[in-house]
Amino acid sequence: MATVQLRRYELVPDELDAFVAWFPRIVPVREKYGFRVLFAYLDREQNQFVWAVAHDGDFEAALEVYNASPERAAVFADQPKRVAEMHLSYVEPLVG
């Protein structure tokens, strides 16, 4: 069974559209390291971005390798801070 991490970002004011335009660049990098993006939703009214990512193996070990990867570094290079606050948690399905 996959481990699923729910990621909720409170975005920096006026950075929402730039973040949304940038986000698709990170998805293939995540996928290269065995992660799957399950969903991504934007809440413009609350200036929040909520998404979930899954991994079938050791999530923390894969995350460590991903975080240290040159591909991730390249995608984040020259990016201003767009996430004011990040809330991360592991979740489990209740339906489906």
C-alpha positions, 0 to 999 in steps of 0.5 A: 500500500502506498504512503500518501502525504497531504501537502497544504501550502499557504501562498505568499500574497500575489504569488499564487498565479506564479506558483500555479504556472511553476508547479507543473515543472516539479511533477516530472521530477517527483515522478522520476523519484517514484512519487505520484501526484494524486491531485492538486487543487487551488483555493483562490479565496483562501490563497491556498494550494493543496495536493497529495503525493504518494510513494509505494516504497519507503517514503522518507528514504525516497524523499531524502534522495529526491530532496538532494537531487540535482533535478529538484535543485534545478527546478527550484533555482532562482525561484522566489519564496512563494510558500508562506507556510507549509502543512504536511501530514501523512493520510489514509483513505476512508472511502474508495 
